[in-house]
Amino acid sequence: MSLIADKFSQLARREEGALIAYVMGGDPTPEDTYSIVDAVAKGGADIVELGIPFSDPIADGTSIQAAGVRALSAGTRPGDVLEIAKKAKEKHGLPIIIMSYFNILFSQGVDNFMRHSRESGVDGMIVPDLPVDEVGPYSVTARKNALDTILLAAPTTTPNRMKLLASHSSGFLYLVSLMGVTGARESLQAGAVSLVKYAKKYTRGKIPLAVGFGISKPEQVKAVLEAGAEGAIVGSGIVNQVQSYKDDTERMLAEIERYVSSLKSASKGSG
């Protein structure tokens, strides 16, 4: 059992949902990101997702795009993000996921990049622009390097494709709760709860389901978990804290820890 799958099992026994916290690697600098991951862990995040900044982030909304620009402007490279992952794993022991567009893996060699990722303590990877139709060779390489292949399902995913995604994913299946890109929303879209219930028909008893895109408030975390998801993914809400307080590091870290703690509290009793 992978560390990610084991974490979901532990949380289920405690009747908790998983809080998966996204942090853009290198935002506002690689050095700051070490401290941000510490704050996220202290706040109670169960799994950390580290983004590798990329120049054409097609799935990302305004907040995460801006974070990527800040990280790239700070000179952040993929190897810097893997070094952050390594230090985070050594200090906190939490499951670590890398989110990267396929071009980065391709340019460095998929096997080479995955090997370095595993050596850095990474447990799984999310590649938003990798379609399930082309996942075969990728997943073979991922298994060889003991990395979970975390695929994405969308509101438009058909039943047959949902079955395919559930069967080819490991760690958890990432359910995109809305049409469009990432970004904090004031409220969940009306169909989000129904979407979770629909996806659960294909994941129940097979793989955990975690919901992301548009989740930024404790009540939204609670809603998707009560609908049947095993995890909630929060990214833009955390990135927005970095944006707001990037010129006051001490306050930034305190606000991130407080924010993540409020999200984690909403996951308890919802598993």
C-alpha positions as a LaTeX table, in Angstrom:
\begin{tabular}{lrrr}
\hline
Residue & $x$ (\AA) & $y$ (\AA) & $z$ (\AA) \\
\hline
Met1 & 0.00 & 0.00 & 0.00 \\
Ser2 & 1.32 & 3.44 & $-0.94$ \\
Leu3 & 1.76 & 6.17 & 1.67 \\
Ile4 & $-1.13$ & 8.09 & 0.10 \\
Ala5 & $-3.49$ & 5.09 & 0.23 \\
Asp6 & $-2.38$ & 4.36 & 3.79 \\
Lys7 & $-3.16$ & 7.94 & 4.81 \\
Phe8 & $-6.70$ & 7.66 & 3.46 \\
Ser9 & $-7.13$ & 4.38 & 5.34 \\
Gln10 & $-5.91$ & 5.91 & 8.61 \\
Leu11 & $-8.27$ & 8.86 & 8.23 \\
Ala12 & $-11.25$ & 6.64 & 7.41 \\
Arg13 & $-10.69$ & 4.74 & 10.65 \\
Arg14 & $-10.81$ & 8.08 & 12.50 \\
Glu15 & $-13.89$ & 9.16 & 10.53 \\
Glu16 & $-12.02$ & 12.05 & 8.97 \\
Gly17 & $-11.71$ & 13.26 & 5.43 \\
Ala18 & $-8.32$ & 14.07 & 3.95 \\
Leu19 & $-7.28$ & 17.70 & 3.56 \\
Ile20 & $-4.93$ & 17.98 & 0.61 \\
Ala21 & $-3.14$ & 21.33 & 0.57 \\
Tyr22 & $-1.67$ & 22.73 & $-2.65$ \\
Val23 & 1.41 & 24.97 & $-2.46$ \\
Met24 & 3.11 & 26.47 & $-5.50$ \\
Gly25 & 6.77 & 25.50 & $-5.34$ \\
Gly26 & 9.02 & 28.56 & $-5.31$ \\
Asp27 & 6.32 & 31.09 & $-4.47$ \\
Pro28 & 7.39 & 33.74 & $-3.61$ \\
Thr29 & 10.85 & 32.12 & $-3.41$ \\
Pro30 & 12.06 & 28.52 & $-2.96$ \\
Glu31 & 13.31 & 29.42 & 0.52 \\
Asp32 & 9.90 & 30.78 & 1.52 \\
Thr33 & 8.20 & 27.63 & 0.27 \\
Tyr34 & 9.99 & 25.51 & 2.88 \\
Ser35 & 8.40 & 27.65 & 5.58 \\
Ile36 & 5.00 & 27.65 & 3.87 \\
Val37 & 4.95 & 23.85 & 3.77 \\
Asp38 & 5.84 & 23.86 & 7.48 \\
Ala39 & 2.86 & 26.15 & 8.16 \\
Val40 & 0.55 & 23.95 & 6.09 \\
Ala41 & 1.72 & 20.84 & 7.99 \\
Lys42 & 1.33 & 22.57 & 11.37 \\
Gly43 & $-2.17$ & 23.59 & 10.34 \\
Gly44 & $-3.08$ & 19.93 & 9.98 \\
Ala45 & $-2.92$ & 19.17 & 6.25 \\
Asp46 & $-2.90$ & 15.41 & 5.64 \\
Ile47 & $-1.24$ & 15.48 & 2.22 \\
Val48 & 0.86 & 18.20 & 0.56 \\
Glu49 & 0.61 & 18.87 & $-3.18$ \\
Leu50 & 3.54 & 20.85 & $-4.57$ \\
Gly51 & 3.11 & 22.59 & $-7.90$ \\
Ile52 & 5.98 & 22.99 & $-10.34$ \\
Pro53 & 5.70 & 26.44 & $-11.97$ \\
Phe54 & 5.12 & 26.30 & $-15.71$ \\
Ser55 & 4.82 & 28.98 & $-18.37$ \\
Asp56 & 1.56 & 27.66 & $-19.89$ \\
Pro57 & $-0.59$ & 26.35 & $-17.00$ \\
Ile58 & $-3.79$ & 25.58 & $-18.89$ \\
Ala59 & $-5.73$ & 24.24 & $-15.87$ \\
Asp60 & $-4.84$ & 27.06 & $-13.49$ \\
Gly61 & $-6.86$ & 30.15 & $-12.69$ \\
Thr62 & $-5.66$ & 33.67 & $-11.93$ \\
Ser63 & $-4.32$ & 33.01 & $-8.42$ \\
Ile64 & $-2.19$ & 29.99 & $-9.26$ \\
Gln65 & $-1.04$ & 31.50 & $-12.56$ \\
Ala66 & 0.20 & 34.55 & $-10.64$ \\
Ala67 & 1.92 & 32.27 & $-8.12$ \\
Gly68 & 3.66 & 30.48 & $-10.98$ \\
Val69 & 4.88 & 33.79 & $-12.39$ \\
Arg70 & 6.28 & 34.79 & $-8.99$ \\
Ala71 & 8.01 & 31.41 & $-8.66$ \\
Leu72 & 9.50 & 31.55 & $-12.15$ \\
Ser73 & 10.62 & 35.13 & $-11.56$ \\
Ala74 & 12.43 & 33.88 & $-8.46$ \\
Gly75 & 14.33 & 31.44 & $-10.67$ \\
Thr76 & 12.53 & 28.31 & $-9.47$ \\
Arg77 & 13.35 & 25.14 & $-11.41$ \\
Pro78 & 11.82 & 21.66 & $-11.15$ \\
Gly79 & 14.83 & 20.47 & $-9.15$ \\
Asp80 & 14.20 & 23.20 & $-6.57$ \\
Val81 & 10.66 & 21.91 & $-6.04$ \\
Leu82 & 11.92 & 18.35 & $-5.62$ \\
Glu83 & 14.39 & 19.63 & $-3.01$ \\
Ile84 & 11.49 & 21.26 & $-1.16$ \\
Ala85 & 9.64 & 17.92 & $-1.31$ \\
Lys86 & 12.67 & 16.11 & 0.09 \\
Lys87 & 13.03 & 18.45 & 3.06 \\
Ala88 & 9.27 & 18.38 & 3.73 \\
Lys89 & 9.20 & 14.59 & 3.75 \\
Glu90 & 12.22 & 14.39 & 6.06 \\
Lys91 & 10.67 & 16.86 & 8.52 \\
His92 & 6.98 & 15.95 & 8.46 \\
Gly93 & 6.68 & 12.48 & 6.92 \\
Leu94 & 3.49 & 13.48 & 5.10 \\
Pro95 & 2.56 & 12.09 & 1.68 \\
Ile96 & 3.87 & 14.43 & $-1.01$ \\
Ile97 & 2.34 & 14.87 & $-4.45$ \\
Ile98 & 3.90 & 16.74 & $-7.36$ \\
Met99 & 1.60 & 18.57 & $-9.79$ \\
Ser100 & 3.32 & 19.13 & $-13.10$ \\
Tyr101 & 2.40 & 19.61 & $-16.73$ \\
Phe102 & 3.68 & 16.88 & $-19.02$ \\
Asn103 & 6.12 & 19.10 & $-20.89$ \\
Ile104 & 8.32 & 19.28 & $-17.79$ \\
Leu105 & 8.46 & 15.49 & $-17.49$ \\
Phe106 & 9.03 & 15.07 & $-21.22$ \\
Ser107 & 11.84 & 17.61 & $-21.38$ \\
Gln108 & 13.72 & 15.92 & $-18.53$ \\
Gly109 & 12.84 & 12.35 & $-19.52$ \\
Val110 & 9.80 & 10.78 & $-17.83$ \\
Asp111 & 11.71 & 7.94 & $-16.18$ \\
Asn112 & 14.53 & 10.25 & $-15.11$ \\
Phe113 & 12.14 & 12.79 & $-13.60$ \\
Met114 & 10.11 & 10.13 & $-11.79$ \\
Arg115 & 13.24 & 8.53 & $-10.38$ \\
His116 & 14.46 & 11.85 & $-9.03$ \\
Ser117 & 10.99 & 12.52 & $-7.64$ \\
Arg118 & 10.91 & 9.24 & $-5.76$ \\
Glu119 & 14.42 & 9.84 & $-4.42$ \\
Ser120 & 13.12 & 13.19 & $-3.15$ \\
Gly121 & 10.31 & 11.56 & $-1.17$ \\
Val122 & 7.49 & 12.15 & $-3.65$ \\
Asp123 & 4.63 & 9.63 & $-3.40$ \\
Gly124 & 2.43 & 10.50 & $-6.36$ \\
Met125 & 2.02 & 12.75 & $-9.38$ \\
Ile126 & $-0.79$ & 14.75 & $-10.97$ \\
Val127 & $-0.34$ & 15.65 & $-14.64$ \\
Pro128 & $-3.44$ & 17.63 & $-15.69$ \\
Asp129 & $-2.72$ & 17.54 & $-19.41$ \\
Leu130 & $-2.16$ & 13.76 & $-19.57$ \\
Pro131 & $-5.32$ & 12.10 & $-20.97$ \\
Val132 & $-6.28$ & 8.65 & $-19.74$ \\
Asp133 & $-6.02$ & 7.37 & $-23.33$ \\
Glu134 & $-2.25$ & 7.93 & $-23.17$ \\
Val135 & $-1.64$ & 6.93 & $-19.57$ \\
Gly136 & $-0.48$ & 3.35 & $-20.27$ \\
Pro137 & 3.29 & 3.84 & $-20.73$ \\
Tyr138 & 3.27 & 6.64 & $-18.13$ \\
Ser139 & 1.65 & 4.48 & $-15.44$ \\
Val140 & 4.11 & 1.64 & $-16.10$ \\
Thr141 & 6.99 & 4.03 & $-15.43$ \\
Ala142 & 5.20 & 5.44 & $-12.38$ \\
Arg143 & 4.72 & 1.95 & $-10.88$ \\
Lys144 & 8.39 & 1.17 & $-11.52$ \\
Asn145 & 9.28 & 4.24 & $-9.49$ \\
Ala146 & 6.68 & 3.52 & $-6.77$ \\
Leu147 & 4.65 & 6.66 & $-7.59$ \\
Asp148 & 0.86 & 6.86 & $-7.56$ \\
Thr149 & $-0.80$ & 7.93 & $-10.80$ \\
Ile150 & $-3.50$ & 10.44 & $-9.84$ \\
Leu151 & $-5.86$ & 11.11 & $-12.74$ \\
Leu152 & $-8.53$ & 13.80 & $-13.08$ \\
Ala153 & $-12.24$ & 13.40 & $-13.74$ \\
Ala154 & $-14.45$ & 16.32 & $-14.78$ \\
Pro155 & $-18.16$ & 17.22 & $-14.65$ \\
Thr156 & $-18.38$ & 16.12 & $-18.30$ \\
Thr157 & $-16.78$ & 12.70 & $-17.74$ \\
Thr158 & $-19.00$ & 9.94 & $-19.13$ \\
Pro159 & $-19.76$ & 6.73 & $-17.19$ \\
Asn160 & $-17.46$ & 4.63 & $-19.37$ \\
Arg161 & $-14.64$ & 7.11 & $-19.02$ \\
Met162 & $-15.22$ & 7.38 & $-15.26$ \\
Lys163 & $-14.78$ & 3.61 & $-15.00$ \\
Leu164 & $-11.57$ & 3.88 & $-17.01$ \\
Leu165 & $-10.21$ & 6.69 & $-14.83$ \\
Ala166 & $-11.03$ & 4.84 & $-11.62$ \\
Ser167 & $-9.31$ & 1.69 & $-12.87$ \\
His168 & $-6.14$ & 3.50 & $-14.00$ \\
Ser169 & $-5.75$ & 5.80 & $-10.99$ \\
Ser170 & $-3.88$ & 5.00 & $-7.80$ \\
Gly171 & $-3.68$ & 6.91 & $-4.52$ \\
Phe172 & $-6.95$ & 8.69 & $-5.24$ \\
Leu173 & $-9.04$ & 9.97 & $-8.14$ \\
Tyr174 & $-9.05$ & 13.77 & $-8.45$ \\
Leu175 & $-12.57$ & 15.02 & $-9.17$ \\
Val176 & $-12.74$ & 18.50 & $-10.69$ \\
Ser177 & $-15.87$ & 20.01 & $-9.14$ \\
Leu178 & $-16.64$ & 22.56 & $-11.86$ \\
Met179 & $-16.10$ & 23.52 & $-15.46$ \\
Gly180 & $-13.17$ & 25.89 & $-15.96$ \\
Val181 & $-9.92$ & 26.50 & $-14.15$ \\
Thr182 & $-8.76$ & 26.53 & $-10.54$ \\
Gly183 & $-9.73$ & 29.38 & $-8.25$ \\
Ala184 & $-11.44$ & 30.12 & $-4.95$ \\
Arg185 & $-15.23$ & 30.48 & $-5.18$ \\
Glu186 & $-17.65$ & 32.01 & $-2.71$ \\
Ser187 & $-19.88$ & 28.93 & $-2.86$ \\
Leu188 & $-19.91$ & 25.47 & $-4.36$ \\
Gln189 & $-21.60$ & 25.19 & $-7.72$ \\
Ala190 & $-25.07$ & 23.71 & $-7.43$ \\
Gly191 & $-24.12$ & 20.48 & $-9.14$ \\
Ala192 & $-20.98$ & 19.77 & $-7.12$ \\
Val193 & $-22.66$ & 17.58 & $-4.52$ \\
Ser194 & $-24.51$ & 15.64 & $-7.22$ \\
Leu195 & $-21.25$ & 15.25 & $-9.11$ \\
Val196 & $-19.58$ & 13.70 & $-6.06$ \\
Lys197 & $-22.44$ & 11.23 & $-5.68$ \\
Tyr198 & $-22.21$ & 10.36 & $-9.37$ \\
Ala199 & $-18.45$ & 9.77 & $-9.22$ \\
Lys200 & $-18.80$ & 7.64 & $-6.07$ \\
Lys201 & $-20.72$ & 5.04 & $-8.08$ \\
Tyr202 & $-17.45$ & 4.26 & $-9.86$ \\
Thr203 & $-14.90$ & 4.74 & $-7.05$ \\
Arg204 & $-16.66$ & 3.20 & $-4.05$ \\
Gly205 & $-14.66$ & 0.26 & $-2.73$ \\
Lys206 & $-11.97$ & 0.82 & $-5.38$ \\
Ile207 & $-10.15$ & 4.08 & $-4.80$ \\
Pro208 & $-10.59$ & 7.22 & $-2.64$ \\
Leu209 & $-12.21$ & 10.24 & $-4.26$ \\
Ala210 & $-10.85$ & 13.74 & $-3.59$ \\
Val211 & $-12.52$ & 16.91 & $-4.85$ \\
Gly212 & $-10.76$ & 20.09 & $-5.96$ \\
Phe213 & $-11.22$ & 23.32 & $-7.96$ \\
Gly214 & $-13.27$ & 26.03 & $-6.27$ \\
Ile215 & $-12.95$ & 24.74 & $-2.70$ \\
Ser216 & $-11.64$ & 27.39 & $-0.32$ \\
Lys217 & $-13.89$ & 27.51 & 2.76 \\
Pro218 & $-14.48$ & 25.13 & 5.68 \\
Glu219 & $-18.15$ & 24.75 & 4.78 \\
Gln220 & $-17.20$ & 23.73 & 1.24 \\
Val221 & $-14.78$ & 21.11 & 2.58 \\
Lys222 & $-17.52$ & 19.78 & 4.83 \\
Ala223 & $-20.07$ & 19.70 & 2.01 \\
Val224 & $-18.01$ & 17.58 & $-0.40$ \\
Leu225 & $-17.01$ & 15.17 & 2.36 \\
Glu226 & $-20.58$ & 14.77 & 3.55 \\
Ala227 & $-21.56$ & 14.08 & $-0.07$ \\
Gly228 & $-19.27$ & 11.04 & $-0.01$ \\
Ala229 & $-15.81$ & 12.22 & $-1.05$ \\
Glu230 & $-12.86$ & 11.01 & 1.01 \\
Gly231 & $-10.79$ & 14.14 & 0.50 \\
Ala232 & $-10.91$ & 17.85 & $-0.31$ \\
Ile233 & $-8.19$ & 19.70 & $-2.22$ \\
Val234 & $-7.55$ & 23.38 & $-1.48$ \\
Gly235 & $-5.09$ & 25.38 & $-3.56$ \\
Ser236 & $-6.05$ & 28.92 & $-4.53$ \\
Gly237 & $-7.15$ & 29.74 & $-0.98$ \\
Ile238 & $-3.64$ & 28.99 & 0.28 \\
Val239 & $-1.96$ & 30.71 & $-2.66$ \\
Asn240 & $-4.08$ & 33.81 & $-1.98$ \\
Gln241 & $-2.68$ & 33.98 & 1.56 \\
Val242 & 0.83 & 34.00 & 0.08 \\
Gln243 & $-0.16$ & 36.78 & $-2.33$ \\
Ser244 & $-1.75$ & 38.88 & 0.43 \\
Tyr245 & 1.10 & 38.65 & 2.95 \\
Lys246 & 4.20 & 37.92 & 0.85 \\
Asp247 & 5.87 & 41.11 & 2.11 \\
Asp248 & 5.36 & 40.13 & 5.76 \\
Thr249 & 6.66 & 36.56 & 6.10 \\
Glu250 & 5.82 & 36.13 & 9.77 \\
Arg251 & 2.20 & 37.13 & 9.28 \\
Met252 & 1.94 & 35.11 & 6.06 \\
Leu253 & 2.95 & 31.91 & 7.83 \\
Ala254 & 0.63 & 32.58 & 10.77 \\
Glu255 & $-2.32$ & 33.26 & 8.45 \\
Ile256 & $-1.64$ & 30.13 & 6.38 \\
Glu257 & $-1.45$ & 27.93 & 9.48 \\
Arg258 & $-4.68$ & 29.44 & 10.84 \\
Tyr259 & $-6.45$ & 29.06 & 7.50 \\
Val260 & $-5.39$ & 25.43 & 6.99 \\
Ser261 & $-6.39$ & 24.62 & 10.57 \\
Ser262 & $-9.90$ & 25.95 & 9.91 \\
Leu263 & $-10.17$ & 23.78 & 6.80 \\
Lys264 & $-8.90$ & 20.69 & 8.61 \\
Ser265 & $-11.37$ & 21.17 & 11.45 \\
Ala266 & $-14.18$ & 20.92 & 8.88 \\
Ser267 & $-12.93$ & 17.49 & 7.77 \\
Lys268 & $-13.31$ & 15.88 & 11.19 \\
Gly269 & $-16.35$ & 13.72 & 11.71 \\
Ser270 & $-17.00$ & 13.73 & 7.97 \\
Gly271 & $-15.16$ & 10.56 & 6.92 \\
\hline
\end{tabular}
